[in-house]
């Protein structure tokens, strides 16, 4: 079972992902609505896996990803974003993301990506 933190500025998206994960063996240990809070909560909660949106206020997901990787180079971060452009995917992976899921997504896509890292 993995401890998961969900990061997305849209509350409905955090709820959607959380509800999908309730059907799995994994536990949601925290949420954040922007990258700045994501970094703070990552430090406090030490989740096994983070799902991270890219476009968010205060600090975007790519910047938050880089900060989390600087805290823990082995961090498991899966980017979840509507911005599926090839350059964005490449930048996320080069910055340390372990996966990239494009919105809208199916439940199996989220669970499969998390199970691979758990």
Number of C-alpha atoms within 10 A of each C-alpha: 10 17 17 25 25 25 29 27 20 14 12 10 15 20 14 12 18 20 13 15 18 11 11 13 11 18 17 18 16 19 22 21 20 23 28 19 16 26 23 13 17 24 13 10 14 16 21 20 22 28 26 30 31 24 18 18 13 11 18 18 27 23 16 23 29 18 18 23 18 12 13 13 11 13 20 23 26 25 25 25 22 14 16 14 10 9 10 15 19 13 12 23 18 11 15 20 24 20 18 22 21 17 13 9 12 11 14 10 12 19 17 11 16 24 14 9 14 14
